[in-house]
């Protein structure tokens, strides 16, 4: 302890100590002390910002208390409520949240790695009504199962479009609501599954549940739900903290992400999975979907380097995007933006947004793959791969181009990558 005090005295006070050489370098001593104090201040500020942002972003304990309170009151129900609220078998681990109102944690349930997701936005503002009255207000007491079925069908039509496959999806919703298999849906079960449907990602998980590259839904309680464990390489491992990210140039941030990425052949395999995911989003059983935030943050993969979409929050049904854009007043194309990068052209004569997006999913993914695949690509492949990716990024979202041309470009890219890694350990 004495040594530490002496060291602190030497570092902090010696620059001001009087001595025979004080007159020689007074400016240097003052600068030296100023730099030390600035360093201490900056370090203290970063520690303060880190812990204050953590306490604001990571509120899993609040989420669990709220959900379990509503479960014990009989307002909600679900397949994991007993494990979460009575038996404490759901273990909350690392906080992965990026917004205070949307809690994301890695966890453990039934000896499986899971991701826990829960919304608490309504509870952060004391002026709003109690959360259960806002989120769990439908269906009301006295609603028949037939009325609930029709109510669910109308909701799905509004969000996914009027598709012939929707009655089957309604049937799956009702089966999910009846988690205890007693052949009836209670009011608490109906309120829970209705609240879940209001969560964009849950609706996407439900619509893409048979697709290979979307995470599987494992269970729920109220509007809290569990999915498969967070894959490798997802945003929380390769994306820097927001405060630090804002200070770094985008080129340096991309370089850091590439540094943490796997070897090139594995990246090629992941890229093939991402291209297959683009195919899955186009003209599926429940319509088409748009990727409205295309970043490396969503490029995740399993232990065997199979692509998994890390976050479906910014994937939107085509019907939802078109409804948002239709008749929307605009002065320029930036006024016709849904999410982060789903942008439609602006008809400046009519001052209304058009329906077709400027960039389709495939063009945005190819822009992403240029930064992900070209660095470190084999010399005999680099030129052709770069050429095909450049062609891909010029694709437009016009309906006349989407069917044939997009499929052809996507097929060429997949074939090029598969030829390079096929018949090797990477395939």
C-alpha positions, 0 to 999 in steps of 0.5 A: 500500500505504501508503494502504491501511495508513493507511485501515485505521489511521483506520477501526480505531484512530482511534475509540480515539485520544486527543484534545481531544474524547475526553471528549465522545463516548466512548460513540459512539467505542466503539459505532462501533468495536464496529460495525466489528468486528462487521461484519468478524466477520459478513463473515468468518463468511459467507465461511467458511460459504460456502466450507465449505458449497461444499466440502461440497456440491460434490464432483464431482471425488470422484464422477468419481474413484470412477466412473472407478476402478470403470470401469477395474476393469471393475465398471461400464460405460456409454455415456459411460464412455470420454468421461468417464474416458479422453478427458476429453470431459465438462466439469464446470462450475457446481456445482448440488448441494443435498445432499452425497450427490447431486452435480449439475453443469452441463456440456458434452458433445459440444458440448451443454449437459448436467446431470451427476448422480451419487450419492456418499452411500455414500462419505462414511461410512468405516464403510460397505463399499466403494461398489462392493460396496454399489451394484453388488452386483447382479446377481451373476456367473452370472446369466442374461439371463432371470433379469436380465429377471425381476429387472428386471420384479419391481423395476418392478412393486414401484415402478410397480405391476402394469401390462401395459406393464411388459414393454415397459419392461423391453425398453427397459432391456435395450436401454439396458444394451446401449449398444454394440449387440453384442446381449448384456448383460455383467455390468458393463452389467447392474450399471450399469443396475441401479444406475441403476434404484435412483435415483428420478429415473432411474426417473422419466426412464425412465418419462416419456421420451416426455413433452414436459416431462421432461428427456431422458436422454443417457448414463450411466456406472455410476450417473452420468448426463447429461440435457439442460442445466439450463433457464432459471429453475431453482432454482439461479438463483432460489433463495437460498443456504440460509443466507440463505433461512433468514434471510428471511421467506417473503414476501420470498423469494417477492418475490425469485423473482418479481423474477427471473421473466420477463414475465407472458405468458411466465409464462402460457405456462410455467404452461400447460406445468406444467398439461400436465405434471400431465396427463402424470403422471396415468394414463400408460402406466406409471401415475400419479405424485405431485409430493411437493415442489411449489415454484417451485424446480422451475419451469424453462423453455427458451429459448422459455419451454416448461416443463421440470421442473427436478428429478424427485427428488421425483416419486414413482410412485403405487404407491411412495407407497401402499406407504409409506402402507399400514398405517402407524401414525399419530396425526395426518395429519402422520405420513402424509407421503411426501416433503415434501407428499404427505400422506394422512389418518390414521384415528384410530380404526384409527390407520392412514394412509389411501390417498388423498392429501389434496391431489392434484397439481393443487391443489398446482400451483394454490397455486403458480400463485397466487404465480406468475401473479397478480402482474402479471396483466392487469386484465381477467383477474386476477379470473377467474384468481384465482377459478379458482385458488381453486377449483382449490386446494380440490380433494381427492385422493379417487378419486371426484373425480379423473377428471372434476372435476379434468380440467374444472378443469384444462381451464378454466385452460388455456383461460383462459390460452391465450385471453389469449396466443394469436395473439400473439408469446407463443404 
